Amino acid sequence: MSDALVIGGGPAGLMAADVLSAAGHSVVVADAMPTMGRKFLMAGKSGLNLTKAEPLPVFKQAYGAAQEVLSPMISAFGPNDVSAWAEALGQTVFTGSTARVFPTVMKASPLLRAWLAHLSQHGVRFETHWRWTGWDGDDATFDTPDGPITIAAKVTVLALGGASWSRLGSNGQWAGQLPDQVAPFKPVNMGFEVSWSDHMTAHLGAAVKGCKLTAGERVSRGEFVVSSKGLEGGGIYSVSAAMRDGAPLVIDLLPDMSVEEIATKLAAIKGKQSVSNKLRKALKLDSVKRALLNEFGRNSDLSLHEKIKGLTIPQLSPRPIDEAISTAGGVRFDALTDDLMLKSREGVYCVGEMLDWAAPTGGYLINGCLATGRWAGLAAAHRLQTS
Ligand SMILES: Cc1cc2nc3c(=O)[nH]c(=O)nc-3n(C[C@H](O)[C@H](O)[C@H](O)COP(=O)(O)OP(=O)(O)OC[C@H]3O[C@@H](n4cnc5c(N)ncnc54)[C@H](O)[C@@H]3O)c2cc1C
């Protein structure tokens, strides 16, 4: 029997293992995949946005409905702590112009390697190809290459991830082991389907910059991409939860110009010109923005300048959940104690994206995973010390 069993070797589980081993306990981390931290590595492909350098009250607002319950965890391990943690593992970080914090190398592999080495030095044992299948009494059961096994531990931390990018291990199948305690999974930070007209073919893959996107209460000035499947990228992800829940997407193609200014500039173009030429000459609207205006605005009764300021796109379908950057839903907070321990199972904690919270991209996801992993790891360590 080991002191602590951590199931799931993503950032949340590794952080729980970190604090448990630092407190002197024997820890086993088990993961179904051949290696640890596969989704973390994938996050590194886009630079690994670890957190966001914002004042804590602003930072916490990103967690929406879960803000209150996560507040003490984020206070205990917020943006400054995340940066300090990465630096302690030998990875310098920098803050970009939008306050997003990245490792200087803009990838996850050196950080993950250093972290796994640090954990090994503290005696953490890693088991791969171990798929957790449930419980046999108080013991956790796994399918392994050597057949089914049962593991007894004094405390267990479940860190099984959300329900997207299943090829990286996070398939949400664990939900079947926690009946009545899991809110249904929903995609978050995802793209939307658009069946493009032929004239859009030339623009597929183009980045759309300098727009303001609004859906319901959400507003974003981030870039997005016109892809062969539809609309995706950071700007869309930021407003995606409201779009998923039915709000139309409204694009302001020239957010730094008023309607009046646009109308005046358009009126100043004399002579017979195509609309596209007018837009290019008077407003310097680039080709992908002109194409979007045509695609989504051609059947609208609004004037041209009104459409530029408020190009309204009716409800679009989200791309499949498996493609989403993250998922909402998961273990409900009312099934957990303040320490993130399952009320139905003493000594078993849940952390990371498998909990029922969501946040936009911007480093909030990894920070939330690290903070909850640390919170439950410390509570589990305390339990081991006092039992
Ligand atoms: C393309 C992409 C880019 C991203 N970029 C960013 C970013 O820049 N910044 C940011 O904050 N977030 C980003 N994210 C999100 C972030 O990676 C996740 O929120 C984070 O990895 C979740 O951590 P976790 O430890 O909770 O779960 P995961 O990292 O999903 O780890 C869960 C682990 O549990 C294992 N597991 C699952 N079921 C079982 C089982 N039955 N038995 C044993 N093991 C099991 C899985 O194999 C997996 O290793 C990105 C995600 C994607 C897909």
PDBQT file of the ligand as one rigid body, heavy atoms in Angstrom, charges set to zero:
ROOT
HETATM    1  C1  LIG A 401      -4.917  22.189 -28.238  1.00  0.00    +0.000 C 
HETATM    2  C2  LIG A 401      -5.003  22.609 -26.785  1.00  0.00    +0.000 A 
HETATM    3  C3  LIG A 401      -4.354  23.756 -26.380  1.00  0.00    +0.000 A 
HETATM    4  C4  LIG A 401      -4.458  24.174 -25.040  1.00  0.00    +0.000 A 
HETATM    5  N1  LIG A 401      -3.784  25.289 -24.656  1.00  0.00    +0.000 NA
HETATM    6  C5  LIG A 401      -3.890  25.728 -23.387  1.00  0.00    +0.000 A 
HETATM    7  C6  LIG A 401      -3.163  26.866 -22.943  1.00  0.00    +0.000 A 
HETATM    8  O1  LIG A 401      -2.334  27.431 -23.683  1.00  0.00    +0.000 OA
HETATM    9  N2  LIG A 401      -3.372  27.305 -21.677  1.00  0.00    +0.000 N 
HETATM   10  C7  LIG A 401      -4.252  26.683 -20.817  1.00  0.00    +0.000 A 
HETATM   11  O2  LIG A 401      -4.435  27.157 -19.688  1.00  0.00    +0.000 OA
HETATM   12  N3  LIG A 401      -4.876  25.549 -21.188  1.00  0.00    +0.000 NA
HETATM   13  C8  LIG A 401      -4.727  25.062 -22.435  1.00  0.00    +0.000 A 
HETATM   14  N4  LIG A 401      -5.369  23.911 -22.807  1.00  0.00    +0.000 N 
HETATM   15  C9  LIG A 401      -6.181  23.176 -21.804  1.00  0.00    +0.000 C 
HETATM   16  C10 LIG A 401      -5.313  22.384 -20.827  1.00  0.00    +0.000 C 
HETATM   17  O3  LIG A 401      -4.350  21.624 -21.546  1.00  0.00    +0.000 OA
HETATM   18  C11 LIG A 401      -6.179  21.454 -19.970  1.00  0.00    +0.000 C 
HETATM   19  O4  LIG A 401      -7.175  22.228 -19.337  1.00  0.00    +0.000 OA
HETATM   20  C12 LIG A 401      -5.362  20.720 -18.924  1.00  0.00    +0.000 C 
HETATM   21  O5  LIG A 401      -4.416  19.877 -19.524  1.00  0.00    +0.000 OA
HETATM   22  C13 LIG A 401      -6.266  19.864 -18.018  1.00  0.00    +0.000 C 
HETATM   23  O6  LIG A 401      -5.433  19.310 -17.034  1.00  0.00    +0.000 OA
HETATM   24  P1  LIG A 401      -5.907  18.075 -16.165  1.00  0.00    +0.000 P 
HETATM   25  O7  LIG A 401      -4.687  17.621 -15.403  1.00  0.00    +0.000 OA
HETATM   26  O8  LIG A 401      -7.129  18.384 -15.417  1.00  0.00    +0.000 OA
HETATM   27  O9  LIG A 401      -6.316  16.967 -17.219  1.00  0.00    +0.000 OA
HETATM   28  P2  LIG A 401      -5.508  16.344 -18.465  1.00  0.00    +0.000 P 
HETATM   29  O10 LIG A 401      -4.332  17.170 -18.809  1.00  0.00    +0.000 OA
HETATM   30  O11 LIG A 401      -6.548  16.111 -19.489  1.00  0.00    +0.000 OA
HETATM   31  O12 LIG A 401      -4.964  14.979 -17.874  1.00  0.00    +0.000 OA
HETATM   32  C14 LIG A 401      -5.853  13.934 -17.509  1.00  0.00    +0.000 C 
HETATM   33  C15 LIG A 401      -5.085  12.645 -17.523  1.00  0.00    +0.000 C 
HETATM   34  O13 LIG A 401      -5.927  11.606 -17.028  1.00  0.00    +0.000 OA
HETATM   35  C16 LIG A 401      -5.671  10.435 -17.780  1.00  0.00    +0.000 C 
HETATM   36  N5  LIG A 401      -6.855   9.557 -17.695  1.00  0.00    +0.000 N 
HETATM   37  C17 LIG A 401      -8.103   9.797 -18.138  1.00  0.00    +0.000 A 
HETATM   38  N6  LIG A 401      -8.894   8.732 -17.872  1.00  0.00    +0.000 NA
HETATM   39  C18 LIG A 401      -8.114   7.809 -17.240  1.00  0.00    +0.000 A 
HETATM   40  C19 LIG A 401      -8.355   6.509 -16.691  1.00  0.00    +0.000 A 
HETATM   41  N7  LIG A 401      -9.567   5.924 -16.728  1.00  0.00    +0.000 N 
HETATM   42  N8  LIG A 401      -7.315   5.861 -16.104  1.00  0.00    +0.000 NA
HETATM   43  C20 LIG A 401      -6.075   6.431 -16.026  1.00  0.00    +0.000 A 
HETATM   44  N9  LIG A 401      -5.786   7.642 -16.543  1.00  0.00    +0.000 NA
HETATM   45  C21 LIG A 401      -6.809   8.328 -17.133  1.00  0.00    +0.000 A 
HETATM   46  C22 LIG A 401      -5.402  10.936 -19.177  1.00  0.00    +0.000 C 
HETATM   47  O14 LIG A 401      -4.647   9.994 -19.923  1.00  0.00    +0.000 OA
HETATM   48  C23 LIG A 401      -4.645  12.233 -18.922  1.00  0.00    +0.000 C 
HETATM   49  O15 LIG A 401      -3.245  12.065 -18.939  1.00  0.00    +0.000 OA
HETATM   50  C24 LIG A 401      -5.245  23.437 -24.111  1.00  0.00    +0.000 A 
HETATM   51  C25 LIG A 401      -5.881  22.270 -24.542  1.00  0.00    +0.000 A 
HETATM   52  C26 LIG A 401      -5.764  21.846 -25.859  1.00  0.00    +0.000 A 
HETATM   53  C27 LIG A 401      -6.458  20.596 -26.281  1.00  0.00    +0.000 C 
ENDROOT
TORSDOF 0
